[in-house]
Amino acid sequence: MENRRHFTRIIFQRPALVMVNAQHYGCHLLDLSLNGALISHPLGLHPDSGQKLELVFNLAGSDIDIKMQCEIAHIDQEFIGLHCLELDLDSATHLKRLIELNVGDDKLLHRELAQLASLE
């Protein structure tokens, strides 16, 4: 299968919350990019492709929460792929730094940031 990803994903496993229509569902964040995330199926949520939701997760050892406004890009038997639609400035800054620390390639990160900006 051809890899069509345009953004580097990092393995980043954390407990997370999905919020849909003021309802909270627990899940696990499995990996992360500047443009989306992969999560486990939230318990009790019956997701639909294209459904909008908010993903919230905490950075370990801190009080920093990253909040991503997302839509469901794909649903597999075990996982749900999310496409990030919007980030607040603080979340974007922390997410950029997290990716930067894990990618270790400034040129790649800046190329992906430019690509992300061109999609908006």
MOPAC internal coordinates of N, CA, C and O (Angstrom, degrees):
PM7 1SCF
backbone

  N    0.0000 0     0.00 0     0.00 0    0    0    0
  C    1.4476 1     0.00 0     0.00 0    1    0    0
  C    1.5282 1   108.79 1     0.00 0    2    1    0
  O    1.2310 1   120.54 1   -45.16 1    3    2    1
  N    1.2980 1   116.58 1   134.84 1    3    2    1
  C    1.4562 1   122.29 1  -178.32 1    5    3    2
  C    1.5262 1   110.38 1   -74.91 1    6    5    3
  O    1.2310 1   121.00 1   -45.76 1    7    6    5
  N    1.3371 1   115.69 1   134.24 1    7    6    5
  C    1.4570 1   120.77 1   177.06 1    9    7    6
  C    1.5215 1   108.45 1   -84.74 1   10    9    7
  O    1.2310 1   119.98 1   -67.35 1   11   10    9
  N    1.3318 1   117.63 1   112.65 1   11   10    9
  C    1.4574 1   121.99 1  -177.10 1   13   11   10
  C    1.5187 1   111.98 1  -100.63 1   14   13   11
  O    1.2310 1   119.85 1  -168.74 1   15   14   13
  N    1.3101 1   117.89 1    11.26 1   15   14   13
  C    1.4593 1   120.17 1  -178.01 1   17   15   14
  C    1.5169 1   111.60 1   -67.50 1   18   17   15
  O    1.2310 1   121.35 1   -40.89 1   19   18   17
  N    1.3166 1   115.03 1   139.11 1   19   18   17
  C    1.4569 1   121.32 1   177.95 1   21   19   18
  C    1.5228 1   111.04 1  -105.76 1   22   21   19
  O    1.2310 1   120.44 1   172.12 1   23   22   21
  N    1.3286 1   116.77 1    -7.88 1   23   22   21
  C    1.4573 1   121.67 1  -176.67 1   25   23   22
  C    1.5233 1   109.27 1  -127.81 1   26   25   23
  O    1.2310 1   121.00 1   -41.95 1   27   26   25
  N    1.3287 1   115.69 1   138.05 1   27   26   25
  C    1.4516 1   121.68 1   179.66 1   29   27   26
  C    1.5206 1   110.09 1   -68.59 1   30   29   27
  O    1.2310 1   121.16 1   -49.71 1   31   30   29
  N    1.3141 1   115.38 1   130.29 1   31   30   29
  C    1.4585 1   120.26 1   176.80 1   33   31   30
  C    1.5197 1   108.73 1   -99.95 1   34   33   31
  O    1.2310 1   121.68 1   -38.15 1   35   34   33
  N    1.3268 1   114.38 1   141.85 1   35   34   33
  C    1.4588 1   119.36 1   174.62 1   37   35   34
  C    1.5213 1   108.09 1  -116.13 1   38   37   35
  O    1.2310 1   121.00 1   -34.93 1   39   38   37
  N    1.3084 1   115.70 1   145.07 1   39   38   37
  C    1.4617 1   119.63 1   174.40 1   41   39   38
  C    1.5195 1   106.41 1   -73.18 1   42   41   39
  O    1.2310 1   121.29 1   -57.09 1   43   42   41
  N    1.3100 1   115.14 1   122.91 1   43   42   41
  C    1.4583 1   120.40 1  -177.29 1   45   43   42
  C    1.5259 1   106.62 1  -148.43 1   46   45   43
  O    1.2310 1   120.97 1   -86.85 1   47   46   45
  N    1.3075 1   115.75 1    93.15 1   47   46   45
  C    1.4539 1   120.29 1  -174.16 1   49   47   46
  C    1.5191 1   110.79 1   -98.42 1   50   49   47
  O    1.2310 1   121.76 1   -60.80 1   51   50   49
  N    1.3345 1   114.24 1   119.20 1   51   50   49
  C    1.4672 1   122.43 1  -177.89 1   53   51   50
  C    1.5181 1   108.90 1  -149.40 1   54   53   51
  O    1.2310 1   120.41 1   -28.60 1   55   54   53
  N    1.3241 1   116.83 1   151.40 1   55   54   53
  C    1.4621 1   118.34 1   167.72 1   57   55   54
  C    1.5291 1   108.11 1   -64.42 1   58   57   55
  O    1.2310 1   120.80 1   -32.30 1   59   58   57
  N    1.3126 1   116.08 1   147.70 1   59   58   57
  C    1.4641 1   120.60 1  -178.66 1   61   59   58
  C    1.5214 1   109.81 1  -146.63 1   62   61   59
  O    1.2310 1   121.65 1   -12.49 1   63   62   61
  N    1.3061 1   114.44 1   167.51 1   63   62   61
  C    1.4593 1   121.68 1   175.04 1   65   63   62
  C    1.5156 1   108.97 1  -121.48 1   66   65   63
  O    1.2310 1   121.40 1   -38.39 1   67   66   65
  N    1.3087 1   114.92 1   141.61 1   67   66   65
  C    1.4547 1   122.04 1   171.30 1   69   67   66
  C    1.5186 1   105.96 1  -113.29 1   70   69   67
  O    1.2310 1   121.11 1   -48.53 1   71   70   69
  N    1.3285 1   115.48 1   131.47 1   71   70   69
  C    1.4626 1   119.96 1   179.30 1   73   71   70
  C    1.5252 1   109.00 1  -117.07 1   74   73   71
  O    1.2310 1   121.92 1   -56.20 1   75   74   73
  N    1.3461 1   113.92 1   123.80 1   75   74   73
  C    1.4528 1   121.58 1   179.08 1   77   75   74
  C    1.5225 1   107.33 1  -133.42 1   78   77   75
  O    1.2310 1   120.54 1   -58.91 1   79   78   77
  N    1.3279 1   116.57 1   121.09 1   79   78   77
  C    1.4760 1   121.14 1   178.05 1   81   79   78
  C    1.5292 1   112.06 1    49.98 1   82   81   79
  O    1.2310 1   120.15 1  -130.97 1   83   82   81
  N    1.3168 1   117.33 1    49.03 1   83   82   81
  C    1.4703 1   124.92 1   177.76 1   85   83   82
  C    1.5266 1   113.53 1    66.24 1   86   85   83
  O    1.2310 1   120.00 1  -169.36 1   87   86   85
  N    1.3257 1   117.60 1    10.64 1   87   86   85
  C    1.4648 1   122.05 1   174.86 1   89   87   86
  C    1.5349 1   108.37 1  -102.56 1   90   89   87
  O    1.2310 1   120.70 1   -38.89 1   91   90   89
  N    1.3366 1   116.27 1   141.11 1   91   90   89
  C    1.4701 1   122.07 1  -179.56 1   93   91   90
  C    1.5235 1   109.59 1  -108.77 1   94   93   91
  O    1.2310 1   120.81 1   -45.50 1   95   94   93
  N    1.3200 1   116.06 1   134.50 1   95   94   93
  C    1.4583 1   122.21 1   179.43 1   97   95   94
  C    1.5248 1   108.61 1  -130.86 1   98   97   95
  O    1.2310 1   120.42 1   -50.37 1   99   98   97
  N    1.3249 1   116.80 1   129.63 1   99   98   97
  C    1.4557 1   121.12 1   177.88 1  101   99   98
  C    1.5201 1   111.12 1   -78.39 1  102  101   99
  O    1.2310 1   121.03 1   -35.92 1  103  102  101
  N    1.3248 1   115.64 1   144.08 1  103  102  101
  C    1.4594 1   121.64 1   176.36 1  105  103  102
  C    1.5271 1   107.84 1  -154.66 1  106  105  103
  O    1.2310 1   120.75 1     3.20 1  107  106  105
  N    1.3183 1   116.18 1  -176.80 1  107  106  105
  C    1.4591 1   121.48 1   175.36 1  109  107  106
  C    1.5187 1   108.68 1  -122.25 1  110  109  107
  O    1.2310 1   121.28 1   -50.88 1  111  110  109
  N    1.3068 1   115.16 1   129.12 1  111  110  109
  C    1.4518 1   122.07 1   172.56 1  113  111  110
  C    1.5281 1   106.61 1   -77.11 1  114  113  111
  O    1.2310 1   120.40 1   -48.24 1  115  114  113
  N    1.3209 1   116.84 1   131.76 1  115  114  113
  C    1.4657 1   120.95 1  -176.05 1  117  115  114
  C    1.5209 1   112.67 1  -109.92 1  118  117  115
  O    1.2310 1   120.75 1   136.45 1  119  118  117
  N    1.3202 1   116.18 1   -43.55 1  119  118  117
  C    1.4608 1   119.17 1   172.91 1  121  119  118
  C    1.5168 1   108.88 1  -150.98 1  122  121  119
  O    1.2310 1   121.82 1   -11.15 1  123  122  121
  N    1.3265 1   114.13 1   168.85 1  123  122  121
  C    1.4482 1   120.05 1  -165.88 1  125  123  122
  C    1.5190 1   109.90 1  -149.12 1  126  125  123
  O    1.2310 1   120.72 1   -33.69 1  127  126  125
  N    1.3404 1   116.23 1   146.31 1  127  126  125
  C    1.4611 1   121.58 1   171.85 1  129  127  126
  C    1.5206 1   107.63 1  -141.59 1  130  129  127
  O    1.2310 1   120.86 1    -1.29 1  131  130  129
  N    1.3224 1   115.97 1   178.71 1  131  130  129
  C    1.4635 1   119.87 1   176.53 1  133  131  130
  C    1.5229 1   111.53 1   -68.01 1  134  133  131
  O    1.2310 1   120.59 1   163.37 1  135  134  133
  N    1.3190 1   116.48 1   -16.63 1  135  134  133
  C    1.4583 1   120.05 1  -173.72 1  137  135  134
  C    1.5243 1   114.04 1  -118.81 1  138  137  135
  O    1.2310 1   119.86 1  -172.88 1  139  138  137
  N    1.3287 1   117.88 1     7.12 1  139  138  137
  C    1.4533 1   117.96 1   179.85 1  141  139  138
  C    1.5109 1   113.16 1   169.50 1  142  141  139
  O    1.2310 1   121.76 1     9.61 1  143  142  141
  N    1.3251 1   114.24 1  -170.39 1  143  142  141
  C    1.4595 1   120.61 1  -176.95 1  145  143  142
  C    1.5214 1   109.46 1  -154.39 1  146  145  143
  O    1.2310 1   121.49 1   -18.48 1  147  146  145
  N    1.3108 1   114.76 1   161.52 1  147  146  145
  C    1.4557 1   122.20 1   173.34 1  149  147  146
  C    1.5183 1   106.49 1  -119.01 1  150  149  147
  O    1.2310 1   120.59 1   -52.22 1  151  150  149
  N    1.3328 1   116.48 1   127.78 1  151  150  149
  C    1.4622 1   121.23 1  -177.92 1  153  151  150
  C    1.5206 1   110.01 1  -128.26 1  154  153  151
  O    1.2310 1   121.35 1   -18.62 1  155  154  153
  N    1.3328 1   115.02 1   161.38 1  155  154  153
  C    1.4593 1   120.24 1   170.30 1  157  155  154
  C    1.5268 1   107.67 1   -75.43 1  158  157  155
  O    1.2310 1   120.53 1   -16.30 1  159  158  157
  N    1.3224 1   116.60 1   163.70 1  159  158  157
  C    1.4589 1   119.94 1   176.92 1  161  159  158
  C    1.5250 1   109.53 1   -64.54 1  162  161  159
  O    1.2310 1   119.71 1   -56.48 1  163  162  161
  N    1.3265 1   118.16 1   123.52 1  163  162  161
  C    1.4644 1   120.38 1   176.83 1  165  163  162
  C    1.5284 1   110.41 1   -66.47 1  166  165  163
  O    1.2310 1   120.68 1   -46.49 1  167  166  165
  N    1.3232 1   116.30 1   133.51 1  167  166  165
  C    1.4593 1   120.73 1  -179.43 1  169  167  166
  C    1.5241 1   110.08 1   -63.15 1  170  169  167
  O    1.2310 1   120.99 1   -52.50 1  171  170  169
  N    1.3269 1   115.70 1   127.50 1  171  170  169
  C    1.4572 1   121.12 1   176.96 1  173  171  170
  C    1.5153 1   115.36 1    88.88 1  174  173  171
  O    1.2310 1   119.71 1   169.45 1  175  174  173
  N    1.3205 1   118.17 1   -10.55 1  175  174  173
  C    1.4629 1   121.00 1   179.86 1  177  175  174
  C    1.5224 1   109.22 1   -95.46 1  178  177  175
  O    1.2310 1   120.78 1   -46.85 1  179  178  177
  N    1.3173 1   116.10 1   133.15 1  179  178  177
  C    1.4610 1   121.95 1   175.42 1  181  179  178
  C    1.5271 1   107.05 1  -109.54 1  182  181  179
  O    1.2310 1   120.80 1   -91.38 1  183  182  181
  N    1.3279 1   116.07 1    88.62 1  183  182  181
  C    1.4671 1   121.10 1  -169.61 1  185  183  182
  C    1.5273 1   113.40 1   -75.27 1  186  185  183
  O    1.2310 1   121.62 1   -26.34 1  187  186  185
  N    1.3178 1   114.51 1   153.66 1  187  186  185
  C    1.4603 1   122.66 1   173.93 1  189  187  186
  C    1.5161 1   108.35 1  -121.99 1  190  189  187
  O    1.2310 1   120.45 1   -37.20 1  191  190  189
  N    1.3142 1   116.75 1   142.80 1  191  190  189
  C    1.4519 1   120.65 1   176.46 1  193  191  190
  C    1.5261 1   109.36 1   -59.47 1  194  193  191
  O    1.2310 1   120.42 1   -45.43 1  195  194  193
  N    1.3304 1   116.81 1   134.57 1  195  194  193
  C    1.4508 1   122.29 1  -178.16 1  197  195  194
  C    1.5241 1   114.52 1    87.37 1  198  197  195
  O    1.2310 1   120.55 1   172.51 1  199  198  197
  N    1.3318 1   116.55 1    -7.49 1  199  198  197
  C    1.4647 1   120.63 1   179.87 1  201  199  198
  C    1.5199 1   110.25 1   -63.95 1  202  201  199
  O    1.2310 1   120.26 1   -41.77 1  203  202  201
  N    1.3109 1   117.10 1   138.23 1  203  202  201
  C    1.4665 1   122.71 1   178.72 1  205  203  202
  C    1.5227 1   109.68 1   -90.83 1  206  205  203
  O    1.2310 1   121.13 1   -36.45 1  207  206  205
  N    1.3393 1   115.44 1   143.55 1  207  206  205
  C    1.4549 1   121.25 1  -179.61 1  209  207  206
  C    1.5155 1   109.53 1  -158.98 1  210  209  207
  O    1.2310 1   121.01 1    -9.61 1  211  210  209
  N    1.3172 1   115.67 1   170.39 1  211  210  209
  C    1.4576 1   120.78 1   174.73 1  213  211  210
  C    1.5263 1   107.69 1  -115.08 1  214  213  211
  O    1.2310 1   120.63 1   -48.34 1  215  214  213
  N    1.3258 1   116.40 1   131.66 1  215  214  213
  C    1.4592 1   123.40 1   174.97 1  217  215  214
  C    1.5177 1   107.38 1  -105.02 1  218  217  215
  O    1.2310 1   120.84 1   -50.30 1  219  218  217
  N    1.3381 1   115.99 1   129.70 1  219  218  217
  C    1.4622 1   121.47 1   179.27 1  221  219  218
  C    1.5207 1   108.43 1  -129.44 1  222  221  219
  O    1.2310 1   121.11 1   -49.23 1  223  222  221
  N    1.3280 1   115.49 1   130.77 1  223  222  221
  C    1.4667 1   119.73 1   175.14 1  225  223  222
  C    1.5149 1   108.92 1  -145.66 1  226  225  223
  O    1.2310 1   121.31 1   -23.86 1  227  226  225
  N    1.3208 1   115.10 1   156.14 1  227  226  225
  C    1.4473 1   123.23 1  -176.13 1  229  227  226
  C    1.5175 1   109.31 1  -103.79 1  230  229  227
  O    1.2310 1   120.77 1   -37.73 1  231  230  229
  N    1.3240 1   116.13 1   142.27 1  231  230  229
  C    1.4659 1   120.13 1   173.30 1  233  231  230
  C    1.5214 1   107.86 1   -80.41 1  234  233  231
  O    1.2310 1   120.68 1   -52.62 1  235  234  233
  N    1.3051 1   116.31 1   127.38 1  235  234  233
  C    1.4698 1   122.21 1  -175.80 1  237  235  234
  C    1.5197 1   111.52 1   -53.50 1  238  237  235
  O    1.2310 1   121.23 1   -42.39 1  239  238  237
  N    1.3225 1   115.25 1   137.61 1  239  238  237
  C    1.4539 1   120.87 1   176.01 1  241  239  238
  C    1.5108 1   114.07 1    74.07 1  242  241  239
  O    1.2310 1   120.07 1  -163.45 1  243  242  241
  N    1.3255 1   117.47 1    16.55 1  243  242  241
  C    1.4617 1   119.89 1  -179.30 1  245  243  242
  C    1.5306 1   109.24 1  -144.92 1  246  245  243
  O    1.2310 1   121.48 1    -4.24 1  247  246  245
  N    1.3150 1   114.77 1   175.76 1  247  246  245
  C    1.4638 1   119.73 1   174.53 1  249  247  246
  C    1.5254 1   110.62 1  -105.47 1  250  249  247
  O    1.2310 1   120.60 1  -157.76 1  251  250  249
  N    1.3307 1   116.45 1    22.24 1  251  250  249
  C    1.4607 1   122.19 1  -177.64 1  253  251  250
  C    1.5270 1   109.44 1   -89.63 1  254  253  251
  O    1.2310 1   121.15 1   -56.52 1  255  254  253
  N    1.3255 1   115.41 1   123.48 1  255  254  253
  C    1.4547 1   122.13 1   173.69 1  257  255  254
  C    1.5218 1   108.64 1  -106.34 1  258  257  255
  O    1.2310 1   121.16 1   -42.33 1  259  258  257
  N    1.3216 1   115.38 1   137.67 1  259  258  257
  C    1.4594 1   120.98 1   171.87 1  261  259  258
  C    1.5179 1   106.82 1  -106.28 1  262  261  259
  O    1.2310 1   121.32 1   -51.09 1  263  262  261
  N    1.3354 1   115.08 1   128.91 1  263  262  261
  C    1.4594 1   121.70 1  -178.81 1  265  263  262
  C    1.5178 1   108.48 1  -119.37 1  266  265  263
  O    1.2310 1   121.11 1   -56.29 1  267  266  265
  N    1.3316 1   115.48 1   123.71 1  267  266  265
  C    1.4588 1   121.82 1  -179.44 1  269  267  266
  C    1.5240 1   109.44 1  -120.23 1  270  269  267
  O    1.2310 1   120.41 1   -54.69 1  271  270  269
  N    1.3126 1   116.83 1   125.31 1  271  270  269
  C    1.4612 1   121.23 1   170.02 1  273  271  270
  C    1.5217 1   105.73 1   -82.61 1  274  273  271
  O    1.2310 1   120.30 1   -57.70 1  275  274  273
  N    1.3260 1   117.03 1   122.30 1  275  274  273
  C    1.4639 1   120.99 1  -171.85 1  277  275  274
  C    1.5161 1   111.59 1  -133.18 1  278  277  275
  O    1.2310 1   122.40 1   -10.73 1  279  278  277
  N    1.3218 1   113.00 1   169.27 1  279  278  277
  C    1.4562 1   120.21 1   166.93 1  281  279  278
  C    1.5226 1   106.70 1  -130.69 1  282  281  279
  O    1.2310 1   121.17 1   -27.91 1  283  282  281
  N    1.3108 1   115.36 1   152.09 1  283  282  281
  C    1.4620 1   119.72 1  -179.97 1  285  283  282
  C    1.5246 1   108.81 1   -75.62 1  286  285  283
  O    1.2310 1   121.27 1   -61.19 1  287  286  285
  N    1.3266 1   115.17 1   118.81 1  287  286  285
  C    1.4640 1   121.27 1  -178.65 1  289  287  286
  C    1.5243 1   111.23 1   -88.35 1  290  289  287
  O    1.2310 1   120.59 1   141.37 1  291  290  289
  N    1.3350 1   116.48 1   -38.63 1  291  290  289
  C    1.4661 1   120.12 1   178.11 1  293  291  290
  C    1.5222 1   109.31 1  -157.35 1  294  293  291
  O    1.2310 1   121.71 1   -27.22 1  295  294  293
  N    1.3123 1   114.34 1   152.78 1  295  294  293
  C    1.4619 1   121.68 1   179.75 1  297  295  294
  C    1.5207 1   107.23 1  -125.97 1  298  297  295
  O    1.2310 1   121.04 1   -58.21 1  299  298  297
  N    1.3276 1   115.62 1   121.79 1  299  298  297
  C    1.4515 1   121.93 1   174.82 1  301  299  298
  C    1.5205 1   108.34 1  -109.06 1  302  301  299
  O    1.2310 1   120.93 1    -2.64 1  303  302  301
  N    1.3066 1   115.83 1   177.36 1  303  302  301
  C    1.4588 1   119.81 1  -179.17 1  305  303  302
  C    1.5293 1   111.73 1   -60.95 1  306  305  303
  O    1.2310 1   120.15 1   141.31 1  307  306  305
  N    1.3265 1   117.32 1   -38.69 1  307  306  305
  C    1.4626 1   120.87 1  -176.67 1  309  307  306
  C    1.5283 1   114.07 1  -106.96 1  310  309  307
  O    1.2310 1   119.76 1   156.30 1  311  310  309
  N    1.3357 1   118.07 1   -23.70 1  311  310  309
  C    1.4564 1   121.38 1  -169.78 1  313  311  310
  C    1.5251 1   112.25 1  -131.01 1  314  313  311
  O    1.2310 1   121.47 1   -18.14 1  315  314  313
  N    1.3244 1   114.78 1   161.86 1  315  314  313
  C    1.4534 1   121.97 1   173.49 1  317  315  314
  C    1.5294 1   107.27 1  -127.59 1  318  317  315
  O    1.2310 1   120.62 1   -52.52 1  319  318  317
  N    1.3198 1   116.41 1   127.48 1  319  318  317
  C    1.4544 1   122.07 1   176.64 1  321  319  318
  C    1.5123 1   109.83 1   -94.41 1  322  321  319
  O    1.2310 1   120.79 1   -50.06 1  323  322  321
  N    1.3181 1   116.10 1   129.94 1  323  322  321
  C    1.4532 1   122.13 1  -178.42 1  325  323  322
  C    1.5184 1   110.71 1  -112.35 1  326  325  323
  O    1.2310 1   121.08 1   -39.62 1  327  326  325
  N    1.3141 1   115.53 1   140.38 1  327  326  325
  C    1.4602 1   122.53 1   174.11 1  329  327  326
  C    1.5215 1   106.92 1  -106.57 1  330  329  327
  O    1.2310 1   120.56 1   -55.50 1  331  330  329
  N    1.3311 1   116.53 1   124.50 1  331  330  329
  C    1.4565 1   121.03 1  -178.81 1  333  331  330
  C    1.5251 1   110.01 1   -75.71 1  334  333  331
  O    1.2310 1   121.14 1   -53.36 1  335  334  333
  N    1.3301 1   115.42 1   126.64 1  335  334  333
  C    1.4574 1   121.66 1   177.96 1  337  335  334
  C    1.5145 1   112.36 1   -98.20 1  338  337  335
  O    1.2310 1   121.11 1   146.47 1  339  338  337
  N    1.3518 1   115.49 1   -33.53 1  339  338  337
  C    1.4586 1   119.38 1  -174.26 1  341  339  338
  C    1.5221 1   110.30 1  -160.25 1  342  341  339
  O    1.2310 1   121.44 1   -35.45 1  343  342  341
  N    1.3279 1   114.85 1   144.55 1  343  342  341
  C    1.4672 1   123.25 1   174.76 1  345  343  342
  C    1.5159 1   108.08 1  -133.80 1  346  345  343
  O    1.2310 1   120.35 1   -37.66 1  347  346  345
  N    1.3188 1   116.93 1   142.34 1  347  346  345
  C    1.4598 1   117.74 1   171.15 1  349  347  346
  C    1.5269 1   107.75 1   -74.17 1  350  349  347
  O    1.2310 1   120.23 1   -14.24 1  351  350  349
  N    1.3171 1   117.17 1   165.76 1  351  350  349
  C    1.4605 1   121.52 1  -173.89 1  353  351  350
  C    1.5246 1   112.31 1   -60.31 1  354  353  351
  O    1.2310 1   119.81 1   135.60 1  355  354  353
  N    1.3285 1   117.97 1   -44.40 1  355  354  353
  C    1.4714 1   120.54 1   179.78 1  357  355  354
  C    1.5252 1   111.12 1   -62.36 1  358  357  355
  O    1.2310 1   120.33 1   134.54 1  359  358  357
  N    1.3340 1   116.97 1   -45.46 1  359  358  357
  C    1.4676 1   120.28 1   179.70 1  361  359  358
  C    1.5215 1   110.54 1   -62.97 1  362  361  359
  O    1.2310 1   120.12 1   138.41 1  363  362  361
  N    1.3299 1   117.38 1   -41.59 1  363  362  361
  C    1.4659 1   121.08 1   179.56 1  365  363  362
  C    1.5272 1   110.92 1   -62.53 1  366  365  363
  O    1.2310 1   120.49 1   138.24 1  367  366  365
  N    1.3228 1   116.67 1   -41.76 1  367  366  365
  C    1.4627 1   121.31 1   179.52 1  369  367  366
  C    1.5249 1   110.97 1   -63.25 1  370  369  367
  O    1.2310 1   120.39 1   133.72 1  371  370  369
  N    1.3188 1   116.87 1   -46.28 1  371  370  369
  C    1.4714 1   120.49 1  -179.58 1  373  371  370
  C    1.5258 1   111.43 1   -68.44 1  374  373  371
  O    1.2310 1   120.38 1   141.40 1  375  374  373
  N    1.3284 1   116.88 1   -38.60 1  375  374  373
  C    1.4590 1   120.16 1   178.31 1  377  375  374
  C    1.5287 1   110.83 1   -65.05 1  378  377  375
  O    1.2310 1   120.35 1   136.81 1  379  378  377
  N    1.3154 1   116.94 1   -43.19 1  379  378  377
  C    1.4677 1   121.17 1   177.58 1  381  379  378
  C    1.5273 1   110.27 1   -58.43 1  382  381  379
  O    1.2310 1   120.36 1   134.59 1  383  382  381
  N    1.3171 1   116.92 1   -45.41 1  383  382  381
  C    1.4683 1   121.20 1  -179.26 1  385  383  382
  C    1.5312 1   111.10 1   -65.16 1  386  385  383
  O    1.2310 1   120.33 1   139.26 1  387  386  385
  N    1.3242 1   116.97 1   -40.74 1  387  386  385
  C    1.4581 1   121.64 1   178.10 1  389  387  386
  C    1.5265 1   111.03 1   -61.72 1  390  389  387
  O    1.2310 1   120.35 1   134.02 1  391  390  389
  N    1.3175 1   116.94 1   -45.98 1  391  390  389
  C    1.4640 1   121.23 1   178.25 1  393  391  390
  C    1.5250 1   109.93 1   -64.30 1  394  393  391
  O    1.2310 1   120.78 1   136.67 1  395  394  393
  N    1.3197 1   116.12 1   -43.33 1  395  394  393
  C    1.4669 1   121.84 1   179.84 1  397  395  394
  C    1.5313 1   111.32 1   -57.33 1  398  397  395
  O    1.2310 1   120.30 1   135.06 1  399  398  397
  N    1.3218 1   117.03 1   -44.94 1  399  398  397
  C    1.4608 1   121.19 1  -179.39 1  401  399  398
  C    1.5234 1   112.18 1   -66.89 1  402  401  399
  O    1.2310 1   120.24 1   149.01 1  403  402  401
  N    1.3222 1   117.15 1   -30.99 1  403  402  401
  C    1.4593 1   120.79 1  -176.98 1  405  403  402
  C    1.5200 1   114.01 1   -91.07 1  406  405  403
  O    1.2310 1   119.76 1   152.85 1  407  406  405
  N    1.3222 1   118.06 1   -27.15 1  407  406  405
  C    1.4626 1   120.81 1   179.93 1  409  407  406
  C    1.5185 1   110.73 1   -79.92 1  410  409  407
  O    1.2310 1   120.55 1   136.72 1  411  410  409
  N    1.3341 1   116.55 1   -43.28 1  411  410  409
  C    1.4548 1   120.90 1   177.80 1  413  411  410
  C    1.5197 1   114.27 1    72.83 1  414  413  411
  O    1.2310 1   119.78 1  -165.36 1  415  414  413
  N    1.3267 1   118.02 1    14.64 1  415  414  413
  C    1.4596 1   121.75 1  -179.21 1  417  415  414
  C    1.5225 1   107.99 1  -134.29 1  418  417  415
  O    1.2310 1   120.41 1   -80.16 1  419  418  417
  N    1.3348 1   116.82 1    99.84 1  419  418  417
  C    1.4637 1   121.60 1  -177.00 1  421  419  418
  C    1.5262 1   112.57 1   -59.36 1  422  421  419
  O    1.2310 1   120.31 1   140.89 1  423  422  421
  N    1.3252 1   117.02 1   -39.11 1  423  422  421
  C    1.4616 1   120.05 1  -178.92 1  425  423  422
  C    1.5244 1   110.65 1   -63.42 1  426  425  423
  O    1.2310 1   120.62 1   135.92 1  427  426  425
  N    1.3180 1   116.41 1   -44.08 1  427  426  425
  C    1.4617 1   120.84 1   178.64 1  429  427  426
  C    1.5240 1   110.43 1   -62.69 1  430  429  427
  O    1.2310 1   120.24 1   135.64 1  431  430  429
  N    1.3112 1   117.15 1   -44.36 1  431  430  429
  C    1.4635 1   121.14 1  -179.98 1  433  431  430
  C    1.5265 1   110.82 1   -61.37 1  434  433  431
  O    1.2310 1   119.79 1   133.94 1  435  434  433
  N    1.3345 1   118.01 1   -46.06 1  435  434  433
  C    1.4628 1   120.80 1  -178.89 1  437  435  434
  C    1.5262 1   111.48 1   -66.58 1  438  437  435
  O    1.2310 1   120.30 1   145.21 1  439  438  437
  N    1.3319 1   117.03 1   -34.79 1  439  438  437
  C    1.4615 1   120.41 1   176.51 1  441  439  438
  C    1.5330 1   110.02 1   -65.05 1  442  441  439
  O    1.2310 1   120.46 1   138.68 1  443  442  441
  N    1.3374 1   116.73 1   -41.32 1  443  442  441
  C    1.4651 1   120.36 1   178.91 1  445  443  442
  C    1.5306 1   111.59 1   -68.71 1  446  445  443
  O    1.2310 1   120.01 1   142.99 1  447  446  445
  N    1.3247 1   117.59 1   -37.01 1  447  446  445
  C    1.4657 1   120.21 1   176.67 1  449  447  446
  C    1.5277 1   110.58 1   -64.25 1  450  449  447
  O    1.2310 1   120.41 1   139.29 1  451  450  449
  N    1.3342 1   116.82 1   -40.71 1  451  450  449
  C    1.4649 1   120.23 1   177.72 1  453  451  450
  C    1.5220 1   110.69 1   -64.94 1  454  453  451
  O    1.2310 1   120.50 1   140.53 1  455  454  453
  N    1.3158 1   116.66 1   -39.47 1  455  454  453
  C    1.4531 1   121.29 1   178.73 1  457  455  454
  C    1.5292 1   110.38 1   -65.51 1  458  457  455
  O    1.2310 1   120.48 1   138.89 1  459  458  457
  N    1.3277 1   116.69 1   -41.11 1  459  458  457
  C    1.4543 1   121.44 1   178.71 1  461  459  458
  C    1.5371 1   109.78 1   -63.05 1  462  461  459
  O    1.2310 1   120.36 1   137.47 1  463  462  461
  N    1.3092 1   116.91 1   -42.53 1  463  462  461
  C    1.4682 1   121.27 1   179.74 1  465  463  462
  C    1.5248 1   110.78 1   -64.34 1  466  465  463
  O    1.2310 1   120.06 1   145.51 1  467  466  465
  N    1.3281 1   117.48 1   -34.49 1  467  466  465
  C    1.4609 1   120.61 1  -179.21 1  469  467  466
  C    1.5280 1   112.00 1   -72.27 1  470  469  467
  O    1.2310 1   119.84 1   160.21 1  471  470  469
  N    1.3325 1   117.92 1   -19.79 1  471  470  469
  C    1.4577 1   121.49 1   179.49 1  473  471  470
  C    1.5099 1   112.07 1   -79.26 1  474  473  471
  O    1.2310 1   120.30 1   160.74 1  475  474  473
  N    1.3218 1   117.03 1   -19.26 1  475  474  473
  C    1.4656 1   120.82 1  -175.49 1  477  475  474
  C    1.5024 1   112.32 1   -79.86 1  478  477  475
  O    1.2310 1   120.10 1   180.00 1  479  478  477

